[in-house]
Each structure stands twice: as structure tokens, then as C-alpha cells.
Amino acid sequence: MHLRYILGMKTSTLPPLRVEPRLRALAQRLLREGETLSSFIVDAVEERVRSRAIENEFIKRGLASGEKARRFGKYVPAASVVAGLRRRLDRARKAAAGKAGGKRPRAR
């Protein structure tokens, strides 16, 4: 997967990693056909970078929302937020139960 990013650009190296032999063995057992330990590590780093960026954006939006609430003095009580989330979860569960139990394939 990471080869599409490397083609046509200069590359750099990650620092060497020292890990317990047990972790290396576990990682090697999880490799898929044609996958190398190096490509597995690069994919893991790419995924963690994406995850961290999403997390940072989430925190940034939360802090901005808190600042806006303080500035305008408009707050939503936690109990109201939780109640709304529970209603959404209940609706989603009902919809999922309806899909799972409602339609069955016809016998031929």
C-alpha cells in the first residue's frame, strides 16, 4: 500500500525499533501473503498518523465549541446530551433489529 506514496518522491527512514522477540514473532505471524515486516510497520505508522490527526481535529473542535459556549453563555446540560444520544441509540437498535428480522431470502 505504501508504495504508491513512495514512487516519485524521496524517502526517509524511521528510527530503528527495539522490540521484545515475542512482539516481533506475533507481528510476523500476522503478515499476509507477500507482505513484509517493513511494509506492515509502515502501514501501522500511516494508520496511527491518520488516527492521531483525526483525534487532534476532534479535540480542536471540542475546545472551540467550549470557547464558543463560554463566550455566548449557552450551555447544554450533560443530561440532555446523554438523553439525546440514548434516543438515537434506541432508534438505531430498533432499525437494525427490523432489518435483521424483517426480510429473509426466499427459498427457490
N, CA, C and O atoms as a MOPAC input file, in Angstrom:
PM7 MOZYME 1SCF
protein

 N      0.82700 1    -1.18900 1     0.00000 1
 C      0.00000 1     0.00000 1     0.00000 1
 C      0.87200 1     1.25400 1     0.00000 1
 O      0.59900 1     2.20000 1    -0.73800 1
 N      1.90100 1     1.26400 1     0.81000 1
 C      2.70200 1     2.48300 1     0.93300 1
 C      3.53100 1     2.76700 1    -0.30300 1
 O      4.04100 1     3.87900 1    -0.44400 1
 N      3.68800 1     1.81300 1    -1.20100 1
 C      4.48800 1     2.04500 1    -2.40200 1
 C      3.91800 1     3.15700 1    -3.26800 1
 O      4.67100 1     3.87100 1    -3.93100 1
 N      2.60900 1     3.31400 1    -3.27200 1
 C      2.01500 1     4.36700 1    -4.09900 1
 C      2.43700 1     5.74600 1    -3.61900 1
 O      2.44200 1     6.69500 1    -4.40300 1
 N      2.79200 1     5.87500 1    -2.34100 1
 C      3.25100 1     7.15800 1    -1.81600 1
 C      4.73800 1     7.37100 1    -2.09100 1
 O      5.19200 1     8.51000 1    -2.19900 1
 N      5.48500 1     6.29900 1    -2.20300 1
 C      6.92800 1     6.39000 1    -2.34300 1
 C      7.34500 1     6.68400 1    -3.78100 1
 O      8.30700 1     7.41700 1    -4.00800 1
 N      6.64400 1     6.12900 1    -4.73700 1
 C      7.01400 1     6.31100 1    -6.13000 1
 C      7.05200 1     7.79500 1    -6.48200 1
 O      6.08400 1     8.52400 1    -6.26600 1
 N      8.18200 1     8.22500 1    -7.02300 1
 C      8.28200 1     9.61100 1    -7.46700 1
 C      8.66100 1    10.59700 1    -6.38500 1
 O      8.64700 1    11.80200 1    -6.63600 1
 N      8.99600 1    10.14100 1    -5.19800 1
 C      9.40600 1    11.07500 1    -4.15300 1
 C     10.60500 1    10.52100 1    -3.40300 1
 O     10.85300 1     9.31600 1    -3.40400 1
 N     11.32900 1    11.39800 1    -2.77500 1
 C     12.44500 1    10.96500 1    -1.94900 1
 C     11.89200 1    10.30300 1    -0.69500 1
 O     10.82200 1    10.66300 1    -0.20500 1
 N     12.63100 1     9.34200 1    -0.19100 1
 C     12.17200 1     8.64900 1     1.00500 1
 C     13.06300 1     9.00600 1     2.18400 1
 O     14.14000 1     9.58200 1     2.02800 1
 N     12.59500 1     8.65700 1     3.33200 1
 C     13.33400 1     8.85000 1     4.56800 1
 C     13.15900 1     7.58300 1     5.38900 1
 O     12.32400 1     6.73900 1     5.06100 1
 N     13.92600 1     7.44600 1     6.43700 1
 C     13.80400 1     6.24300 1     7.26300 1
 C     13.19000 1     6.59500 1     8.60400 1
 O     13.30700 1     7.72200 1     9.08500 1
 N     12.53800 1     5.61500 1     9.19400 1
 C     12.06300 1     5.73700 1    10.56100 1
 C     13.18200 1     5.25100 1    11.47400 1
 O     14.04400 1     4.48500 1    11.04400 1
 N     13.17600 1     5.68500 1    12.71500 1
 C     14.20200 1     5.18800 1    13.63100 1
 C     14.09100 1     3.66700 1    13.78800 1
 O     12.99400 1     3.11200 1    13.73400 1
 N     15.21900 1     3.00700 1    13.97800 1
 C     15.14800 1     1.56200 1    14.21700 1
 C     14.37000 1     1.28500 1    15.49500 1
 O     14.41300 1     2.06700 1    16.44500 1
 N     13.67600 1     0.19000 1    15.50700 1
 C     12.85100 1    -0.15800 1    16.66000 1
 C     13.43300 1    -1.35100 1    17.39200 1
 O     13.83200 1    -2.33700 1    16.77100 1
 N     13.48100 1    -1.26100 1    18.69100 1
 C     13.86000 1    -2.40200 1    19.51100 1
 C     12.57900 1    -2.90200 1    20.17100 1
 O     11.91600 1    -2.16600 1    20.90200 1
 N     12.24600 1    -4.14000 1    19.90600 1
 C     11.03800 1    -4.72700 1    20.47700 1
 C     11.38000 1    -6.09000 1    21.07700 1
 O     12.40900 1    -6.68900 1    20.76400 1
 N     10.50800 1    -6.54900 1    21.92900 1
 C     10.69000 1    -7.87900 1    22.50700 1
 C     10.51200 1    -8.91600 1    21.40300 1
 O      9.69600 1    -8.72900 1    20.50100 1
 N     11.26400 1    -9.99800 1    21.47100 1
 C     11.13000 1   -11.04500 1    20.45500 1
 C      9.69600 1   -11.54500 1    20.31300 1
 O      9.27000 1   -11.90300 1    19.21500 1
 N      8.95300 1   -11.57200 1    21.41000 1
 C      7.56000 1   -12.02300 1    21.37700 1
 C      6.71600 1   -11.14500 1    20.46500 1
 O      5.90600 1   -11.65700 1    19.69200 1
 N      6.89400 1    -9.81600 1    20.54600 1
 C      6.12500 1    -8.89500 1    19.70600 1
 C      6.48700 1    -9.07200 1    18.23700 1
 O      5.61100 1    -9.08800 1    17.37200 1
 N      7.78000 1    -9.20500 1    17.95900 1
 C      8.20500 1    -9.41200 1    16.57000 1
 C      7.60800 1   -10.70000 1    16.01400 1
 O      7.13100 1   -10.72500 1    14.88000 1
 N      7.63300 1   -11.76900 1    16.80600 1
 C      7.07300 1   -13.04900 1    16.36000 1
 C      5.57900 1   -12.93200 1    16.10600 1
 O      5.07500 1   -13.47200 1    15.12100 1
 N      4.86500 1   -12.23300 1    16.98300 1
 C      3.42300 1   -12.03800 1    16.78800 1
 C      3.14800 1   -11.26700 1    15.50600 1
 O      2.25700 1   -11.62700 1    14.73700 1
 N      3.91100 1   -10.21000 1    15.27700 1
 C      3.72900 1    -9.40500 1    14.06500 1
 C      4.00900 1   -10.25000 1    12.82700 1
 O      3.26700 1   -10.18300 1    11.84700 1
 N      5.06500 1   -11.03600 1    12.86700 1
 C      5.40500 1   -11.85400 1    11.70100 1
 C      4.33500 1   -12.90500 1    11.41300 1
 O      4.09400 1   -13.24900 1    10.25700 1
 N      3.70200 1   -13.40700 1    12.45500 1
 C      2.62400 1   -14.38900 1    12.24900 1
 C      1.39600 1   -13.76100 1    11.59400 1
 O      0.60500 1   -14.45600 1    10.95600 1
 N      1.24000 1   -12.47000 1    11.75000 1
 C      0.07100 1   -11.78200 1    11.19100 1
 C      0.27500 1   -11.29300 1     9.75600 1
 O     -0.66200 1   -10.80400 1     9.12600 1
 N      1.48200 1   -11.42400 1     9.25000 1
 C      1.75100 1   -10.95500 1     7.89300 1
 C      0.91500 1   -11.72900 1     6.88100 1
 O      0.72300 1   -12.93900 1     7.00000 1
 N      0.43200 1   -11.01100 1     5.89700 1
 C     -0.32800 1   -11.63100 1     4.81200 1
 C      0.62000 1   -12.01700 1     3.69100 1
 O      1.78200 1   -11.61000 1     3.67500 1
 N      0.12000 1   -12.79500 1     2.77000 1
 C      0.95200 1   -13.25700 1     1.67000 1
 C      1.55400 1   -12.06300 1     0.92300 1
 O      0.83900 1   -11.13800 1     0.53700 1
 N      2.86900 1   -12.09600 1     0.72600 1
 C      3.55800 1   -11.03600 1     0.00800 1
 C      3.87900 1    -9.81000 1     0.84800 1
 O      4.54500 1    -8.89300 1     0.36700 1
 N      3.42100 1    -9.77700 1     2.08000 1
 C      3.65200 1    -8.62400 1     2.94700 1
 C      4.95900 1    -8.83200 1     3.72400 1
 O      5.25700 1    -9.93600 1     4.18000 1
 N      5.71800 1    -7.76200 1     3.86200 1
 C      6.94500 1    -7.82400 1     4.64200 1
 C      6.72100 1    -7.16100 1     5.98900 1
 O      5.76700 1    -6.40500 1     6.17700 1
 N      7.60600 1    -7.45300 1     6.91100 1
 C      7.51400 1    -6.81100 1     8.21500 1
 C      7.67000 1    -5.29700 1     8.07500 1
 O      7.01100 1    -4.53200 1     8.78000 1
 N      8.53900 1    -4.87200 1     7.16800 1
 C      8.72500 1    -3.42700 1     6.93700 1
 C      7.44500 1    -2.77500 1     6.42000 1
 O      7.06400 1    -1.70200 1     6.88900 1
 N      6.77800 1    -3.41400 1     5.45700 1
 C      5.54300 1    -2.81700 1     4.92500 1
 C      4.44400 1    -2.82000 1     5.98300 1
 O      3.62600 1    -1.90200 1     6.03400 1
 N      4.42600 1    -3.85300 1     6.82800 1
 C      3.46200 1    -3.92400 1     7.92900 1
 C      3.68100 1    -2.74200 1     8.87900 1
 O      2.72400 1    -2.09900 1     9.31000 1
 N      4.92800 1    -2.46700 1     9.19600 1
 C      5.24500 1    -1.37000 1    10.11200 1
 C      4.88400 1    -0.02700 1     9.48900 1
 O      4.32700 1     0.83600 1    10.16700 1
 N      5.19300 1     0.16100 1     8.20800 1
 C      4.84800 1     1.41600 1     7.53400 1
 C      3.33400 1     1.61200 1     7.52600 1
 O      2.84700 1     2.70900 1     7.79800 1
 N      2.58900 1     0.55000 1     7.21400 1
 C      1.12400 1     0.65000 1     7.22100 1
 C      0.61200 1     1.01000 1     8.61400 1
 O     -0.30900 1     1.81500 1     8.75300 1
 N      1.21400 1     0.40900 1     9.64600 1
 C      0.79600 1     0.70000 1    11.02100 1
 C      1.07100 1     2.16100 1    11.37500 1
 O      0.24500 1     2.81500 1    12.01200 1
 N      2.21800 1     2.66300 1    10.96500 1
 C      2.55900 1     4.06700 1    11.24600 1
 C      1.60100 1     4.98500 1    10.49100 1
 O      1.11600 1     5.96600 1    11.05400 1
 N      1.32300 1     4.67800 1     9.21900 1
 C      0.38900 1     5.50800 1     8.44300 1
 C     -0.98500 1     5.54400 1     9.11100 1
 O     -1.59800 1     6.60600 1     9.21700 1
 N     -1.46000 1     4.40100 1     9.55500 1
 C     -2.77900 1     4.33700 1    10.20100 1
 C     -2.78600 1     5.14300 1    11.49600 1
 O     -3.75500 1     5.84500 1    11.78400 1
 N     -1.71900 1     5.04700 1    12.27200 1
 C     -1.64700 1     5.78600 1    13.53500 1
 C     -1.56200 1     7.28400 1    13.28200 1
 O     -2.13600 1     8.07200 1    14.03400 1
 N     -0.85700 1     7.68400 1    12.23700 1
 C     -0.77300 1     9.10400 1    11.87900 1
 C     -2.16200 1     9.63100 1    11.52200 1
 O     -2.55500 1    10.70900 1    11.96900 1
 N     -2.91000 1     8.86000 1    10.70700 1
 C     -4.28500 1     9.27100 1    10.35700 1
 C     -5.15300 1     9.36500 1    11.60400 1
 O     -5.90800 1    10.32200 1    11.77600 1
 N     -5.03900 1     8.36900 1    12.46600 1
 C     -5.83100 1     8.34500 1    13.68700 1
 C     -5.51100 1     9.53700 1    14.57800 1
 O     -6.41500 1    10.16800 1    15.12500 1
 N     -4.24000 1     9.84100 1    14.72300 1
 C     -3.83200 1    10.97000 1    15.56200 1
 C     -4.32700 1    12.28400 1    14.98200 1
 O     -4.73000 1    13.17000 1    15.73600 1
 N     -4.30800 1    12.43600 1    13.66000 1
 C     -4.80300 1    13.66000 1    13.02500 1
 C     -6.29600 1    13.83200 1    13.28600 1
 O     -6.75800 1    14.93300 1    13.58300 1
 N     -7.04600 1    12.73700 1    13.17500 1
 C     -8.49100 1    12.78400 1    13.45000 1
 C     -8.73100 1    13.15100 1    14.90800 1
 O     -9.60000 1    13.96600 1    15.21600 1
 N     -7.95800 1    12.54400 1    15.80200 1
 C     -8.07400 1    12.83600 1    17.23100 1
 C     -7.77200 1    14.30400 1    17.51200 1
 O     -8.48900 1    14.95100 1    18.27600 1
 N     -6.72100 1    14.82900 1    16.90000 1
 C     -6.36400 1    16.23900 1    17.10400 1
 C     -7.46300 1    17.17100 1    16.60900 1
 O     -7.76400 1    18.17100 1    17.26200 1
 N     -8.06200 1    16.85900 1    15.46900 1
 C     -9.16500 1    17.68000 1    14.94900 1
 C    -10.36800 1    17.62800 1    15.88200 1
 O    -11.02200 1    18.64500 1    16.11000 1
 N    -10.66100 1    16.45300 1    16.42000 1
 C    -11.76900 1    16.29300 1    17.36400 1
 C    -11.54400 1    17.17700 1    18.59300 1
 O    -12.45300 1    17.88200 1    19.03200 1
 N    -10.34700 1    17.13600 1    19.13400 1
 C    -10.02800 1    17.94900 1    20.30600 1
 C    -10.12400 1    19.43200 1    19.96800 1
 O    -10.64900 1    20.22100 1    20.75300 1
 N     -9.61600 1    19.80600 1    18.79900 1
 C     -9.66500 1    21.20500 1    18.36700 1
 C    -11.11300 1    21.69600 1    18.27400 1
 O    -11.43600 1    22.79200 1    18.73100 1
 N    -11.99100 1    20.85900 1    17.66800 1
 C    -13.40600 1    21.24600 1    17.56600 1
 C    -14.04900 1    21.34000 1    18.94800 1
 O    -14.84800 1    22.24100 1    19.20000 1
 N    -13.70700 1    20.42100 1    19.83500 1
 C    -14.26500 1    20.45100 1    21.18800 1
 C    -13.85100 1    21.69500 1    21.95000 1
 O    -14.67100 1    22.32600 1    22.61600 1
 N    -12.57800 1    22.04700 1    21.85100 1
 C    -12.10500 1    23.25400 1    22.52800 1
 C    -12.76200 1    24.50600 1    21.95500 1
 O    -13.12000 1    25.41800 1    22.70100 1
 N    -12.92000 1    24.55100 1    20.63800 1
 C    -13.57900 1    25.69100 1    20.00600 1
 C    -15.03800 1    25.77900 1    20.43900 1
 O    -15.55500 1    26.87100 1    20.67500 1
 N    -15.69100 1    24.64500 1    20.54100 1
 C    -17.08700 1    24.61600 1    20.97400 1
 C    -17.21300 1    25.10800 1    22.41500 1
 O    -18.12800 1    25.86200 1    22.74500 1
 N    -16.29100 1    24.67700 1    23.26300 1
 C    -16.30600 1    25.13300 1    24.65600 1
 C    -16.08600 1    26.62800 1    24.76100 1
 O    -16.74100 1    27.31000 1    25.55000 1
 N    -15.15800 1    27.13100 1    23.95900 1
 C    -14.88800 1    28.57400 1    23.95500 1
 C    -16.11400 1    29.34900 1    23.47600 1
 O    -16.44800 1    30.39600 1    24.03100 1
 N    -16.77900 1    28.83700 1    22.45100 1
 C    -17.99100 1    29.49500 1    21.93700 1
 C    -19.07600 1    29.50700 1    23.01500 1
 O    -19.75800 1    30.51400 1    23.20400 1
 N    -19.23100 1    28.38300 1    23.71900 1
 C    -20.24500 1    28.31200 1    24.78000 1
 C    -19.93500 1    29.32400 1    25.88100 1
 O    -20.83700 1    29.99700 1    26.38000 1
 N    -18.66500 1    29.43300 1    26.25800 1
 C    -18.29300 1    30.41400 1    27.28700 1
 C    -18.54200 1    31.84500 1    26.80700 1
 O    -19.01300 1    32.69500 1    27.56300 1
 N    -18.22100 1    32.09200 1    25.55500 1
 C    -18.36200 1    33.44500 1    25.00500 1
 C    -19.82800 1    33.88000 1    24.97400 1
 O    -20.14900 1    35.02200 1    25.30600 1
 N    -20.71300 1    32.97000 1    24.57500 1
 C    -22.13000 1    33.32800 1    24.44300 1
 C    -22.96900 1    32.90800 1    25.63700 1
 O    -24.15100 1    33.24300 1    25.71700 1
 N    -22.36600 1    32.17800 1    26.56300 1
 C    -23.09500 1    31.75300 1    27.75700 1
 C    -24.16700 1    30.72400 1    27.47500 1
 O    -25.11000 1    30.58900 1    28.25400 1
 N    -24.04600 1    29.99800 1    26.38100 1
 C    -25.03500 1    28.97300 1    26.03000 1
 C    -24.42600 1    27.59700 1    26.25300 1
 O    -23.47200 1    27.20400 1    25.58100 1
 N    -24.99100 1    26.88300 1    27.19900 1
 C    -24.52000 1    25.54700 1    27.52500 1
 C    -25.67800 1    24.56000 1    27.40900 1
 O    -26.83300 1    24.92200 1    27.63300 1
 N    -25.37100 1    23.33900 1    27.06700 1
 C    -26.37000 1    22.27400 1    27.03900 1
 C    -26.02600 1    21.34000 1    28.18300 1
 O    -24.90700 1    20.83100 1    28.25100 1
 N    -26.97100 1    21.10600 1    29.08300 1
 C    -26.68500 1    20.21500 1    30.21000 1
 C    -26.29600 1    18.81200 1    29.72400 1
 O    -26.85000 1    18.30300 1    28.75000 1
 N    -25.34700 1    18.21100 1    30.41300 1
 C    -24.86900 1    16.87700 1    30.04700 1
 C    -26.01800 1    15.87500 1    30.01000 1
 O    -26.04900 1    15.00200 1    29.14200 1
 N    -26.95400 1    15.99100 1    30.93500 1
 C    -28.08300 1    15.05900 1    30.97500 1
 C    -28.90400 1    15.13500 1    29.68500 1
 O    -29.40200 1    14.11400 1    29.21100 1
 N    -29.04700 1    16.32700 1    29.11600 1
 C    -29.79200 1    16.47300 1    27.86400 1
 C    -29.04400 1    15.82400 1    26.70800 1
 O    -29.64600 1    15.18000 1    25.84900 1
 N    -27.73100 1    16.00000 1    26.69600 1
 C    -26.92200 1    15.39900 1    25.63800 1
 C    -27.00100 1    13.88300 1    25.72100 1
 O    -27.21100 1    13.21600 1    24.70800 1
 N    -26.83400 1    13.33500 1    26.92000 1
 C    -26.88500 1    11.88400 1    27.11100 1
 C    -28.26700 1    11.34300 1    26.73900 1
 O    -28.36700 1    10.28700 1    26.11400 1
 N    -29.31200 1    12.04200 1    27.11200 1
 C    -30.66700 1    11.59400 1    26.76800 1
 C    -30.85200 1    11.56200 1    25.25700 1
 O    -31.44000 1    10.62300 1    24.72000 1
 N    -30.35600 1    12.57600 1    24.57600 1
 C    -30.45100 1    12.60300 1    23.12200 1
 C    -29.67200 1    11.46800 1    22.48100 1
 O    -30.14300 1    10.84900 1    21.52700 1
 N    -28.49600 1    11.19700 1    22.99400 1
 C    -27.69200 1    10.08600 1    22.47300 1
 C    -28.39000 1     8.74200 1    22.71900 1
 O    -28.35600 1     7.85500 1    21.86600 1
 N    -29.01300 1     8.60300 1    23.87500 1
 C    -29.75100 1     7.35500 1    24.16100 1
 C    -30.91300 1     7.16800 1    23.18800 1
 O    -31.17100 1     6.05700 1    22.72700 1
 N    -31.61400 1     8.26400 1    22.87900 1
 C    -32.71900 1     8.17200 1    21.91800 1
 C    -32.19700 1     7.74000 1    20.54800 1
 O    -32.79400 1     6.88600 1    19.89200 1
 N    -31.09600 1     8.32700 1    20.12600 1
 C    -30.50400 1     7.95700 1    18.83000 1
 C    -30.08700 1     6.48900 1    18.82700 1
 O    -30.30600 1     5.78200 1    17.84400 1
 N    -29.49200 1     6.03600 1    19.91400 1
 C    -29.05900 1     4.64500 1    20.01400 1
 C    -30.26100 1     3.70700 1    19.97900 1
 O    -30.22900 1     2.67500 1    19.30900 1
 N    -31.30700 1     4.06200 1    20.69200 1
 C    -32.52200 1     3.23300 1    20.68800 1
 C    -33.11500 1     3.12800 1    19.28800 1
 O    -33.50200 1     2.04300 1    18.85300 1
 N    -33.18600 1     4.26400 1    18.57700 1
 C    -33.71500 1     4.24500 1    17.20600 1
 C    -32.83800 1     3.38000 1    16.30100 1
 O    -33.34900 1     2.61500 1    15.48300 1
 N    -31.53600 1     3.50000 1    16.44500 1
 C    -30.61200 1     2.71200 1    15.62100 1
 C    -30.75700 1     1.23000 1    15.92000 1
 O    -30.73700 1     0.40800 1    15.00400 1
 N    -30.90000 1     0.88500 1    17.17600 1
 C    -31.08100 1    -0.52500 1    17.54900 1
 C    -32.38200 1    -1.08000 1    16.98200 1
 O    -32.41800 1    -2.20400 1    16.48000 1
 N    -33.44300 1    -0.29600 1    17.06300 1
 C    -34.73100 1    -0.73900 1    16.52000 1
 C    -34.65200 1    -0.91900 1    15.01100 1
 O    -35.17700 1    -1.88900 1    14.46400 1
 N    -33.99500 1     0.01600 1    14.34500 1
 C    -33.84600 1    -0.08000 1    12.89300 1
 C    -33.01900 1    -1.30800 1    12.52200 1
 O    -33.34400 1    -2.01100 1    11.56500 1
 N    -31.95200 1    -1.56700 1    13.27400 1
 C    -31.10100 1    -2.72900 1    12.99500 1
 C    -31.85900 1    -4.02600 1    13.25300 1
 O    -31.71600 1    -4.98800 1    12.49900 1
 N    -32.65800 1    -4.05900 1    14.30400 1
 C    -33.45000 1    -5.25200 1    14.61700 1
 C    -34.49600 1    -5.48800 1    13.53900 1
 O    -34.77800 1    -6.63300 1    13.18600 1
 N    -35.07000 1    -4.41800 1    13.01600 1
 C    -36.05800 1    -4.54100 1    11.94900 1
 C    -35.45100 1    -5.07900 1    10.67300 1
 O    -36.08100 1    -5.87500 1     9.97600 1
 N    -34.24600 1    -4.66200 1    10.35600 1
 C    -33.56300 1    -5.14700 1     9.15300 1
 C    -33.14700 1    -6.59900 1     9.31500 1
 O    -33.25200 1    -7.38600 1     8.37400 1
 N    -32.68100 1    -6.95600 1    10.49500 1
 C    -32.17900 1    -8.31400 1    10.72000 1
 C    -33.31900 1    -9.32300 1    10.74500 1
 O    -33.17100 1   -10.43100 1    10.23000 1
 N    -34.43700 1    -8.96200 1    11.32700 1
 C    -35.52600 1    -9.92100 1    11.46300 1
 C    -36.61900 1    -9.78500 1    10.43600 1
 O    -37.46900 1   -10.66800 1    10.32000 1
 N    -36.62000 1    -8.71100 1     9.69600 1
 C    -37.73500 1    -8.43500 1     8.80600 1
 C    -37.71300 1    -9.15500 1     7.48400 1
 O    -38.74800 1    -9.66200 1     7.04900 1
 N    -36.57900 1    -9.21900 1     6.83200 1
 C    -36.53300 1    -9.77300 1     5.48400 1
 C    -35.65600 1   -11.00800 1     5.45900 1
 O    -34.51800 1   -10.99700 1     5.92600 1
 N    -36.21500 1   -12.07500 1     4.90200 1
 C    -35.44400 1   -13.30100 1     4.73700 1
 C    -35.46700 1   -13.66600 1     3.27300 1
 O    -36.45500 1   -13.42700 1     2.57900 1
 N    -34.38200 1   -14.24100 1     2.80500 1
 C    -34.35800 1   -14.63700 1     1.38800 1
 C    -35.39800 1   -15.71800 1     1.10100 1
 O    -35.65200 1   -16.59500 1     1.92700 1
 N    -35.98700 1   -15.63700 1    -0.07800 1
 C    -36.99000 1   -16.63100 1    -0.48600 1
 C    -36.32300 1   -17.94300 1    -0.86100 1
 O    -35.24100 1   -17.95700 1    -1.44800 1
 N    -36.97600 1   -19.03900 1    -0.51900 1
 C    -36.47000 1   -20.35400 1    -0.91700 1
 C    -36.78400 1   -20.56000 1    -2.38700 1
 O    -37.84300 1   -20.14000 1    -2.85400 1
 N    -35.88700 1   -21.19800 1    -3.12500 1
 C    -36.12400 1   -21.41100 1    -4.55700 1
 C    -36.49100 1   -22.82000 1    -4.85200 1
 O    -36.72400 1   -23.16800 1    -6.00900 1

